[in-house]
Amino acid sequence: MPDSSQFDAERRFGGLERLYGPDSLQYLLGAHVVVAGIGGVGSWCAEALARCGVGAISLIDLDHIAESNINRQLHALTETLGQSKVAAMAQRVHGINPACRVQMLDDFVGPDNVAELFAPDVGFVIDCTDHAQAKIAMVLEAGLRKVPIVVCGGAGGKTSPLSLRAGDLSLAVNDALLAKLRNTLRRQHGYPKASDHAGKPRKRVPKMGVKALWFDQPALLPAQWQTPDNIDQDGALQGLSCAGYGSIVTVTAAMGLAAANEAVQWLLSNKAG
């Protein structure tokens, strides 16, 4: 970890106070944010949080950096190939803010370990994973703790960063991963449904209380994946991962930066409480 003895937080992050007013920097320096999934979206998200002065960041991922990550993941460089993603990201965070309290969690999120992975003082959760079960576990745990969460949809197969949307999970479209999450939360966990008890569509779809980010653009599937055997009942690719779709950094980074901004805006808007 870099020497923080010469670290001048006001000098490095003073632009935030000029933007958001007195005490905003000190509040962010005291905040703790979880980023789960340190890949094409999560690596950019974690970097943005560090550059916004967030004082404690938990990085969760079990993967190591591969050559195929280089086109879209911030920490993926020739010299970092083979490194743990959380370790490579932690090094970058400490290069930005030597005083940042980085928790490296070499693990995948699931229902069996999510409670242990979230520290007691976590103030915001950002889900940048691409597995529905991980997303479900984090949404449920965040809801149980009454901690705000933003869930990122799929960035693979998308080409337009300007199609990025933010809103309640009930409103997400053109995103098979979020559709699977939404359907599971409704069917198995009592979240509000789009139809009433008689099965009739509601005039207004009730909000689910889960903030989401998605690209309002149909995914472009590689030709070799466009077979019925590779599509599940929710319209998602079987065994979906970023490697299944094509991907571009302008899209993955846009989502990661937007997710970090959601956390910063929420933290600052609620600092009085």
Backbone bond lengths (Angstrom), bond angles and torsions (degrees), N, CA, C in turn:
res aa  C-N    CA-C-N  psi(-1)  N-CA   C-N-CA  omega(-1)  CA-C   N-CA-C  phi
1 M - - - 1.464 - - 1.518 109.52 -
2 P 1.353 118.53 134.65 1.456 120.84 -178.83 1.517 111.95 -61.46
3 D 1.348 114.77 154.37 1.454 121.17 178.09 1.524 109.42 -69.09
4 S 1.344 115.80 124.19 1.462 120.01 -178.51 1.520 112.40 -97.11
5 S 1.349 117.31 7.44 1.460 119.77 -176.14 1.527 111.80 -66.36
6 Q 1.330 117.20 -29.60 1.460 121.03 179.73 1.524 111.57 -98.90
7 F 1.304 116.55 13.11 1.473 121.49 -175.05 1.523 110.71 -76.28
8 D 1.317 116.61 126.50 1.466 123.05 179.64 1.527 107.84 -118.97
9 A 1.330 116.05 95.03 1.460 120.71 -176.65 1.525 111.60 -61.07
10 E 1.316 117.17 -40.01 1.466 120.12 -178.60 1.514 110.74 -64.11
11 R 1.314 116.56 -38.99 1.461 120.62 179.49 1.526 111.10 -68.30
12 R 1.336 116.90 -43.55 1.468 120.46 -176.24 1.530 112.92 -74.21
13 F 1.327 116.49 -38.07 1.465 119.64 -170.83 1.524 113.55 -120.94
14 G 1.328 116.71 15.29 1.457 120.11 -178.10 1.514 114.07 -60.56
15 G 1.330 116.86 -25.04 1.456 120.08 178.53 1.512 113.05 -59.63
16 L 1.323 116.66 -26.78 1.460 120.88 178.89 1.522 111.13 -68.15
17 E 1.334 116.57 -41.06 1.467 119.23 179.32 1.521 111.22 -69.00
18 R 1.325 116.93 -34.11 1.462 119.06 177.26 1.521 111.03 -68.12
19 L 1.324 115.52 -22.98 1.463 120.12 179.03 1.524 112.05 -89.75
20 Y 1.330 116.42 -44.25 1.465 121.41 -172.21 1.525 114.40 -108.25
21 G 1.314 117.42 -4.95 1.447 119.22 175.38 1.513 114.54 98.95
22 P 1.355 116.77 171.12 1.464 122.28 -178.57 1.529 112.06 -57.59
23 D 1.312 114.81 145.42 1.473 124.22 176.00 1.529 113.66 76.78
24 S 1.339 118.28 -9.48 1.465 119.01 -178.90 1.524 111.21 -64.54
25 L 1.337 116.80 -40.58 1.457 119.45 -179.72 1.521 111.02 -65.40
26 Q 1.328 117.15 -45.51 1.456 119.73 179.68 1.524 111.63 -60.96
27 Y 1.315 116.65 -34.90 1.459 119.42 178.19 1.528 110.78 -67.26
28 L 1.341 116.93 -44.35 1.460 120.42 179.67 1.532 110.81 -66.18
29 L 1.326 117.13 -36.74 1.459 120.12 177.60 1.530 111.74 -63.46
30 G 1.315 117.24 -23.70 1.461 121.44 178.55 1.517 113.93 -95.72
31 A 1.334 117.88 0.19 1.467 121.76 -176.23 1.525 111.55 -87.92
32 H 1.335 115.71 153.63 1.472 122.81 178.56 1.531 108.52 -126.00
33 V 1.329 115.63 120.72 1.462 121.83 -178.94 1.523 109.84 -122.37
34 V 1.320 116.45 135.83 1.462 123.02 174.24 1.519 109.25 -94.51
35 V 1.328 116.84 133.15 1.469 122.07 170.15 1.520 107.16 -120.83
36 A 1.306 116.76 113.98 1.465 122.17 179.41 1.517 109.58 -104.57
37 G 1.327 115.86 124.69 1.455 121.42 -175.47 1.515 109.51 93.54
38 I 1.333 118.15 96.42 1.461 121.86 -174.82 1.527 108.83 -105.35
39 G 1.336 114.34 62.61 1.458 120.35 -178.49 1.515 112.36 -117.65
40 G 1.338 115.96 -134.53 1.457 120.74 -175.66 1.501 113.75 -62.52
41 V 1.320 117.82 -31.30 1.468 122.47 176.87 1.528 110.37 -96.74
42 G 1.325 116.80 -49.34 1.455 121.32 -172.61 1.514 114.93 -66.67
43 S 1.335 118.29 -31.66 1.468 119.44 179.78 1.524 110.61 -66.10
44 W 1.330 117.09 -40.99 1.466 120.60 177.86 1.517 111.11 -69.58
45 C 1.319 115.67 -35.28 1.462 120.87 178.21 1.524 110.76 -63.79
46 A 1.327 117.11 -47.78 1.463 121.09 -179.07 1.521 111.02 -62.99
47 E 1.319 116.62 -41.37 1.466 120.24 178.28 1.528 110.68 -61.16
48 A 1.325 116.91 -43.96 1.459 120.68 -179.52 1.521 111.08 -63.61
49 L 1.315 117.39 -40.85 1.465 120.31 177.80 1.525 110.67 -61.11
50 A 1.332 116.37 -42.49 1.461 120.14 178.65 1.520 110.57 -62.67
51 R 1.323 117.50 -42.44 1.467 121.12 -178.69 1.528 111.75 -73.93
52 C 1.318 117.07 -13.65 1.464 121.14 173.38 1.531 111.68 -93.00
53 G 1.317 117.14 5.27 1.450 120.66 173.91 1.510 115.61 83.20
54 V 1.336 118.77 11.40 1.467 119.86 178.19 1.527 108.66 -60.86
55 G 1.312 116.42 126.89 1.462 121.08 -168.51 1.503 116.63 -83.38
56 A 1.324 118.35 -17.88 1.468 121.66 178.42 1.518 108.79 -141.30
57 I 1.323 116.37 126.00 1.468 121.49 -178.10 1.524 108.43 -132.59
58 S 1.328 116.26 124.79 1.465 121.86 173.09 1.521 108.64 -96.15
59 L 1.316 116.80 124.03 1.460 123.09 179.84 1.525 108.43 -107.58
60 I 1.333 116.59 122.12 1.467 120.80 -176.84 1.523 110.30 -120.85
61 D 1.319 117.01 118.89 1.468 122.16 175.15 1.524 107.83 -175.24
62 L 1.307 117.02 144.51 1.467 121.40 179.61 1.530 111.73 -104.17
63 D 1.310 117.57 -8.23 1.467 121.46 -174.67 1.520 112.64 -76.60
64 H 1.330 114.23 163.10 1.454 123.06 172.34 1.530 108.83 -115.31
65 I 1.305 116.10 156.42 1.465 120.93 -175.96 1.514 110.05 -73.25
66 A 1.343 115.20 130.05 1.465 122.60 179.50 1.525 109.37 -118.71
67 E 1.306 115.82 161.02 1.468 120.19 -177.92 1.519 111.51 -60.90
68 S 1.327 116.96 -31.84 1.465 120.63 179.98 1.523 112.99 -69.83
69 N 1.343 117.17 -9.50 1.475 121.00 177.99 1.522 112.78 -83.40
70 I 1.322 117.24 -14.32 1.460 120.51 -168.05 1.519 112.82 -63.96
71 N 1.327 118.79 -28.04 1.470 118.93 -176.31 1.519 113.78 -72.77
72 R 1.352 119.01 -10.79 1.464 118.14 -173.28 1.530 115.59 -146.84
73 Q 1.325 118.69 -8.97 1.464 120.19 -173.87 1.527 110.42 -108.02
74 L 1.311 116.36 129.15 1.456 123.35 -171.07 1.522 113.39 -58.15
75 H 1.326 117.07 -41.28 1.465 121.02 -174.79 1.522 113.03 -86.59
76 A 1.333 118.02 -1.76 1.464 121.80 -175.63 1.535 110.48 -85.87
77 L 1.309 115.48 107.66 1.459 123.22 -179.33 1.527 108.45 -135.58
78 T 1.303 117.25 165.23 1.463 120.03 177.91 1.523 110.77 -53.86
79 E 1.340 115.84 -42.61 1.465 119.40 -175.61 1.521 113.91 -78.57
80 T 1.331 118.48 -8.55 1.471 119.14 179.52 1.531 112.65 -106.50
81 L 1.323 118.21 1.76 1.459 120.65 -179.41 1.531 110.44 -56.34
82 G 1.323 115.38 131.35 1.461 121.05 179.75 1.507 114.09 91.13
83 Q 1.324 118.11 -14.41 1.460 120.38 179.55 1.528 111.15 -74.04
84 S 1.304 115.63 154.26 1.461 121.44 170.65 1.529 108.71 -60.49
85 K 1.313 117.35 136.34 1.461 120.40 -179.91 1.527 111.29 -63.70
86 V 1.321 116.88 -40.21 1.460 118.36 -178.85 1.521 110.90 -68.58
87 A 1.330 118.14 -35.51 1.464 120.83 179.20 1.522 111.12 -69.02
88 A 1.332 116.64 -43.59 1.466 119.96 178.99 1.520 110.86 -64.36
89 M 1.332 116.35 -38.16 1.459 120.13 179.77 1.522 110.66 -71.35
90 A 1.307 117.50 -38.44 1.459 121.09 178.39 1.524 110.83 -61.22
91 Q 1.329 116.25 -38.28 1.464 119.93 178.71 1.526 110.45 -62.94
92 R 1.316 116.93 -41.27 1.467 120.17 178.03 1.527 110.52 -65.60
93 V 1.322 116.94 -44.28 1.465 120.64 -179.45 1.527 110.40 -59.37
94 H 1.329 116.51 -43.79 1.460 119.76 -179.59 1.529 111.81 -69.25
95 G 1.328 117.51 -26.29 1.454 120.20 174.51 1.519 111.96 -69.56
96 I 1.321 116.46 -26.06 1.466 122.43 177.96 1.512 110.72 -85.89
97 N 1.332 115.62 -46.94 1.462 122.12 -177.87 1.528 108.51 -136.74
98 P 1.347 117.66 93.92 1.469 120.33 -177.54 1.520 113.54 -59.59
99 A 1.331 116.91 -20.71 1.465 120.14 -177.94 1.522 112.44 -91.45
100 C 1.320 118.01 -2.96 1.467 120.25 -178.12 1.528 109.93 -64.41
101 R 1.310 115.93 134.84 1.462 121.94 178.47 1.532 107.97 -89.22
102 V 1.306 115.38 97.23 1.464 121.44 -175.82 1.518 109.76 -97.53
103 Q 1.325 115.24 126.26 1.460 121.35 175.18 1.525 107.83 -105.53
104 M 1.329 116.54 116.60 1.461 121.47 179.90 1.523 109.40 -96.58
105 L 1.313 115.94 117.99 1.456 121.52 -177.35 1.528 109.01 -118.66
106 D 1.333 115.48 98.17 1.462 121.91 -179.94 1.515 109.03 -78.36
107 D 1.318 116.90 82.80 1.463 120.13 -176.63 1.527 108.73 -164.71
108 F 1.309 116.52 162.12 1.457 122.85 169.07 1.523 107.86 -99.48
109 V 1.320 116.98 145.69 1.465 121.08 -179.33 1.518 110.28 -81.49
110 G 1.321 115.72 138.38 1.455 121.38 175.62 1.512 109.73 -154.74
111 P 1.311 117.52 173.59 1.470 120.36 -178.88 1.524 113.28 -61.64
112 D 1.329 118.23 -24.73 1.458 121.05 -176.32 1.525 113.29 -81.72
113 N 1.342 117.76 -20.15 1.466 118.18 -174.17 1.521 114.16 -127.66
114 V 1.336 117.95 -2.40 1.457 119.45 -173.68 1.525 112.09 -60.44
115 A 1.325 118.03 -37.53 1.464 120.53 -178.95 1.525 111.05 -64.77
116 E 1.328 117.12 -33.90 1.459 120.89 179.45 1.521 111.54 -76.81
117 L 1.336 117.39 -32.41 1.457 120.79 -177.23 1.522 112.81 -73.80
118 F 1.327 117.43 -27.47 1.466 121.01 179.02 1.525 109.56 -88.53
119 A 1.321 116.39 114.87 1.467 120.55 178.72 1.527 110.52 -67.08
120 P 1.335 117.87 156.24 1.471 121.13 -177.76 1.522 114.19 -60.00
121 D 1.344 117.68 -28.71 1.468 119.56 -175.27 1.520 113.87 -96.43
122 V 1.323 118.06 12.60 1.466 120.55 -179.42 1.526 110.25 -61.56
123 G 1.338 115.41 131.09 1.461 120.21 -178.58 1.508 113.99 -106.75
124 F 1.346 117.78 -13.80 1.465 120.98 -179.83 1.521 107.43 -161.30
125 V 1.345 115.92 143.69 1.464 122.35 179.34 1.525 109.19 -120.93
126 I 1.326 116.10 133.18 1.464 121.73 175.51 1.518 108.20 -119.85
127 D 1.321 116.73 117.68 1.460 123.13 -178.65 1.526 109.05 -96.45
128 C 1.326 116.08 107.76 1.462 121.99 177.70 1.527 111.01 -112.63
129 T 1.315 117.79 21.92 1.462 121.86 -179.04 1.527 110.52 -81.97
130 D 1.323 115.59 166.27 1.467 119.41 177.90 1.528 111.55 -121.04
131 H 1.341 116.16 28.91 1.457 121.12 176.99 1.528 109.73 -124.35
132 A 1.319 115.89 128.64 1.462 120.87 -175.59 1.524 112.24 -60.29
133 Q 1.335 117.84 -40.33 1.466 119.78 -177.36 1.523 111.61 -64.38
134 A 1.321 116.61 -36.66 1.473 119.87 176.76 1.520 110.25 -65.66
135 K 1.317 116.42 -41.56 1.461 120.76 -179.99 1.530 111.17 -64.20
136 I 1.308 116.23 -44.21 1.468 120.16 178.94 1.515 110.44 -59.70
137 A 1.331 116.35 -46.44 1.465 120.50 -178.80 1.523 111.12 -59.92
138 M 1.326 117.41 -42.09 1.467 120.42 -177.71 1.521 112.23 -71.73
139 V 1.321 117.55 -39.95 1.463 120.56 177.82 1.529 110.09 -61.07
140 L 1.332 116.73 -44.63 1.459 120.43 -178.79 1.522 111.88 -66.82
141 E 1.333 116.88 -41.93 1.460 119.95 -179.64 1.532 110.89 -68.32
142 A 1.323 116.63 -41.23 1.464 119.66 177.93 1.525 110.52 -63.54
143 G 1.329 116.18 -40.08 1.458 119.52 177.74 1.515 112.05 -64.35
144 L 1.319 116.50 -39.50 1.457 121.27 179.27 1.526 111.12 -63.05
145 R 1.325 115.86 -38.42 1.470 120.62 -178.46 1.534 112.52 -88.03
146 K 1.326 115.79 -7.86 1.465 120.59 -174.91 1.531 111.34 60.35
147 V 1.325 114.76 41.97 1.467 122.39 176.21 1.527 107.73 -106.51
148 P 1.325 118.80 132.76 1.462 120.50 -179.70 1.523 111.83 -65.94
149 I 1.320 115.06 146.73 1.462 121.23 -179.90 1.523 108.57 -138.95
150 V 1.322 116.21 145.52 1.457 121.15 168.18 1.529 106.97 -120.74
151 V 1.328 115.53 131.27 1.461 122.70 -175.87 1.522 108.66 -107.32
152 C 1.321 116.62 123.90 1.458 121.14 178.79 1.520 110.41 -90.75
153 G 1.323 115.42 132.93 1.451 120.88 175.98 1.518 111.13 -81.24
154 G 1.312 115.86 -162.11 1.459 120.56 -177.29 1.519 112.61 -80.87
155 A 1.336 116.06 135.75 1.467 121.65 175.25 1.522 111.11 -105.96
156 G 1.337 116.77 -14.88 1.450 120.39 178.08 1.522 111.24 -69.93
157 G 1.313 116.77 143.05 1.455 121.57 179.27 1.518 114.26 78.48
158 K 1.335 117.03 4.44 1.466 121.03 -179.38 1.526 109.45 -108.67
159 T 1.334 116.11 146.70 1.462 120.98 -175.07 1.519 114.19 -122.85
160 S 1.336 118.14 -11.95 1.459 120.63 -174.15 1.520 112.03 -116.62
161 P 1.345 117.78 105.73 1.466 119.10 176.18 1.524 112.12 -64.29
162 L 1.324 117.31 -22.30 1.463 120.38 -179.74 1.522 112.71 -76.66
163 S 1.338 117.17 -5.95 1.467 119.85 175.70 1.524 111.71 -90.07
164 L 1.336 118.01 5.69 1.459 121.79 -179.20 1.522 110.80 -65.81
165 R 1.323 116.04 133.59 1.462 122.35 179.84 1.527 109.20 -129.07
166 A 1.325 114.93 154.09 1.468 121.78 176.52 1.512 108.49 -131.99
167 G 1.329 116.47 139.09 1.458 119.85 179.29 1.512 111.26 171.46
168 D 1.318 116.22 -172.38 1.447 121.33 177.97 1.529 110.29 -64.61
169 L 1.325 115.73 145.57 1.468 120.94 -178.93 1.524 112.23 -54.78
170 S 1.315 117.62 -30.21 1.465 121.33 -179.41 1.521 112.27 -63.70
171 L 1.322 117.95 -19.43 1.468 122.33 -174.99 1.527 113.17 -96.62
172 A 1.322 118.28 -9.19 1.458 121.48 -174.03 1.532 111.53 -65.71
173 V 1.308 116.15 135.12 1.466 122.31 178.81 1.533 108.61 -132.21
174 N 1.337 115.04 163.42 1.460 121.69 178.60 1.530 112.21 55.19
175 D 1.313 115.97 36.59 1.462 119.97 179.26 1.529 109.05 -145.42
176 A 1.326 116.12 101.25 1.463 120.91 -175.66 1.524 111.84 -67.00
177 L 1.340 117.08 -33.03 1.460 120.15 -179.33 1.528 110.74 -66.89
178 L 1.329 117.12 -44.52 1.461 120.28 177.52 1.525 111.32 -69.54
179 A 1.324 117.38 -31.40 1.466 120.27 176.48 1.519 110.63 -63.54
180 K 1.333 116.15 -40.74 1.467 119.69 178.00 1.523 110.74 -65.69
181 L 1.326 116.38 -42.31 1.462 120.64 177.37 1.519 110.64 -61.03
182 R 1.306 116.87 -48.19 1.468 121.92 -178.58 1.526 110.90 -60.73
183 N 1.313 117.13 -46.82 1.466 120.96 -178.42 1.527 111.80 -63.11
184 T 1.331 116.77 -39.87 1.457 120.13 179.86 1.524 111.22 -68.01
185 L 1.326 117.18 -42.12 1.463 120.46 178.77 1.527 110.71 -62.68
186 R 1.314 116.66 -36.05 1.463 120.46 179.82 1.522 111.56 -74.79
187 R 1.308 117.00 -44.35 1.464 120.52 -174.87 1.528 112.54 -74.21
188 Q 1.324 116.79 -38.64 1.459 119.90 -169.17 1.527 114.97 -111.58
189 H 1.325 117.81 -14.18 1.462 118.52 -171.81 1.530 113.67 -130.43
190 G 1.317 116.82 15.08 1.455 120.95 170.43 1.506 116.69 74.34
191 Y 1.318 118.85 17.35 1.463 120.15 177.26 1.526 109.99 -73.48
192 P 1.343 118.56 150.52 1.470 121.65 -176.12 1.525 112.54 -55.55
193 K 1.330 115.25 137.43 1.460 121.05 -177.68 1.515 111.17 -99.68
194 A 1.334 114.73 164.33 1.466 120.96 -179.81 1.520 112.17 -81.42
195 S 1.351 117.31 -8.31 1.468 121.38 178.86 1.517 109.59 -125.70
196 D 1.331 116.51 159.37 1.460 120.39 179.67 1.525 110.05 -84.83
197 H 1.338 116.88 -173.48 1.467 121.00 -176.12 1.525 112.13 -65.00
198 A 1.319 116.89 -22.30 1.466 120.13 178.87 1.526 111.81 -87.72
199 G 1.319 115.86 0.59 1.461 119.27 179.89 1.512 114.02 85.40
200 K 1.329 117.33 5.73 1.463 120.50 -179.81 1.526 110.08 -85.36
201 P 1.340 117.88 138.92 1.473 120.39 178.35 1.527 110.93 -60.61
202 R 1.308 116.40 137.59 1.460 121.53 176.79 1.522 109.59 -75.67
203 K 1.340 115.55 149.31 1.460 119.21 177.05 1.519 110.51 -63.65
204 R 1.322 115.57 -37.61 1.457 120.75 175.12 1.521 108.70 -124.84
205 V 1.321 115.43 125.25 1.464 119.22 178.92 1.524 108.68 -70.31
206 P 1.332 118.98 122.20 1.468 120.85 -177.90 1.524 111.84 -67.11
207 K 1.315 115.44 142.83 1.454 119.90 177.60 1.524 110.49 -69.76
208 M 1.352 114.47 150.62 1.457 120.63 -178.70 1.521 112.32 -99.78
209 G 1.316 116.78 -10.93 1.458 120.00 179.48 1.513 114.04 75.94
210 V 1.337 117.19 23.85 1.462 122.34 178.07 1.524 107.60 -124.38
211 K 1.329 117.28 118.28 1.467 121.06 179.14 1.516 109.86 -76.09
212 A 1.328 116.92 136.06 1.462 121.37 -177.92 1.521 110.65 -135.66
213 L 1.318 115.09 155.91 1.462 123.15 171.73 1.518 108.18 -121.41
214 W 1.318 117.09 137.15 1.455 120.59 179.01 1.519 110.49 -153.48
215 F 1.320 116.40 161.68 1.453 122.21 175.31 1.522 108.41 -101.47
216 D 1.318 115.94 119.74 1.463 121.35 -178.26 1.524 109.07 -82.47
217 Q 1.327 113.75 71.22 1.454 122.43 -176.07 1.522 108.48 -156.42
218 P 1.326 118.65 129.03 1.471 119.40 177.58 1.524 110.71 -58.07
219 A 1.325 116.43 138.63 1.462 120.57 179.92 1.518 110.61 -72.15
220 L 1.318 115.11 140.27 1.463 121.12 175.84 1.520 108.18 -90.01
221 L 1.329 117.17 112.57 1.460 121.39 -177.73 1.523 110.44 -89.24
222 P 1.340 118.13 136.04 1.463 120.04 171.00 1.521 109.86 -59.15
223 A 1.314 116.35 145.83 1.467 120.64 -174.87 1.520 112.17 -55.89
224 Q 1.339 117.29 -37.45 1.468 119.95 -175.96 1.515 112.97 -69.81
225 W 1.349 117.33 -13.46 1.464 121.19 -179.85 1.522 112.16 -97.10
226 Q 1.308 118.21 -8.72 1.456 120.54 -171.80 1.533 111.94 -86.24
227 T 1.316 115.37 62.91 1.451 122.16 176.21 1.519 108.20 -131.08
228 P 1.328 118.42 147.09 1.475 121.16 -178.69 1.518 113.63 -55.63
229 D 1.326 118.21 -30.77 1.461 121.22 -177.53 1.528 112.34 -67.28
230 N 1.327 116.98 -19.49 1.459 120.43 -176.27 1.521 113.32 -97.70
231 I 1.331 118.07 0.91 1.467 121.82 -177.33 1.522 109.43 -113.74
232 D 1.346 117.63 131.05 1.459 120.56 -179.93 1.530 110.78 -91.03
233 Q 1.340 117.21 -176.10 1.461 121.45 -173.51 1.529 113.34 -66.52
234 D 1.337 117.24 -19.90 1.457 119.97 178.67 1.521 112.34 -96.46
235 G 1.338 116.44 6.09 1.451 119.70 178.09 1.516 113.95 85.73
236 A 1.331 118.17 9.86 1.464 121.64 -178.47 1.526 109.47 -97.21
237 L 1.333 115.39 153.02 1.451 119.69 175.56 1.515 110.18 -66.36
238 Q 1.324 116.52 137.71 1.455 120.96 174.29 1.523 108.30 -65.79
239 G 1.344 116.09 136.15 1.454 119.26 -179.67 1.509 111.66 62.69
240 L 1.332 117.25 35.03 1.450 122.41 -174.60 1.523 111.89 -58.69
241 S 1.317 115.93 133.55 1.460 122.99 169.64 1.509 106.88 -150.60
242 C 1.335 116.12 168.72 1.457 119.24 179.87 1.523 111.48 -60.28
243 A 1.344 116.04 -29.00 1.457 119.24 -179.51 1.523 111.75 -69.58
244 G 1.333 118.11 -20.17 1.459 121.09 179.51 1.510 112.21 -70.69
245 Y 1.317 117.02 -42.79 1.450 122.55 176.90 1.526 110.43 -90.50
246 G 1.346 114.98 163.49 1.450 119.00 165.17 1.519 108.37 -73.87
247 S 1.318 117.14 160.69 1.459 119.56 -177.02 1.521 110.56 -151.87
248 I 1.338 115.70 156.45 1.460 121.46 178.87 1.522 109.01 -143.67
249 V 1.315 116.09 141.18 1.460 121.65 -174.14 1.523 112.56 -64.34
250 T 1.319 118.33 -30.61 1.463 119.34 -179.22 1.513 112.04 -62.51
251 V 1.331 116.62 -26.21 1.463 121.40 178.59 1.526 111.28 -88.82
252 T 1.335 116.83 -48.88 1.466 118.83 -178.51 1.527 111.37 -62.72
253 A 1.324 116.70 -40.95 1.465 120.30 -179.90 1.519 111.31 -66.24
254 A 1.344 116.22 -39.84 1.468 119.77 -179.92 1.525 110.68 -59.32
255 M 1.328 116.27 -42.19 1.467 119.41 179.37 1.527 111.09 -68.15
256 G 1.326 117.53 -41.67 1.449 120.50 179.70 1.516 112.44 -63.33
257 L 1.322 117.07 -41.94 1.461 120.94 179.12 1.526 110.43 -67.44
258 A 1.320 116.53 -39.70 1.469 119.74 178.54 1.524 111.27 -65.05
259 A 1.331 116.96 -38.46 1.468 120.36 178.55 1.524 111.07 -64.26
260 A 1.330 116.67 -42.97 1.460 119.97 176.78 1.521 110.73 -61.73
261 N 1.325 116.60 -39.65 1.461 120.35 179.29 1.527 111.30 -64.10
262 E 1.334 117.39 -37.77 1.464 120.37 176.58 1.528 110.40 -58.51
263 A 1.333 116.09 -42.48 1.466 120.05 -179.95 1.526 111.15 -66.16
264 V 1.320 116.64 -46.69 1.462 120.47 -178.10 1.521 110.83 -62.71
265 Q 1.333 116.33 -45.16 1.463 120.01 -179.15 1.527 110.92 -63.06
266 W 1.325 116.82 -41.09 1.472 119.28 -179.67 1.521 109.96 -66.76
267 L 1.335 116.89 -46.08 1.458 120.30 -178.19 1.535 110.99 -59.33
268 L 1.323 116.86 -44.46 1.463 119.95 -177.89 1.528 111.77 -71.75
269 S 1.318 117.33 -34.55 1.459 119.47 -179.82 1.517 112.04 -73.03
270 N 1.344 116.43 -19.10 1.471 120.45 -178.94 1.526 112.88 -111.98
271 K 1.335 117.45 13.30 1.463 119.31 -175.60 1.518 113.31 -66.23
272 A 1.331 116.12 -27.18 1.457 117.73 -179.85 1.510 111.97 -66.63
273 G 1.368 116.25 -26.51 1.454 119.30 -179.61 1.487 112.66 -89.71
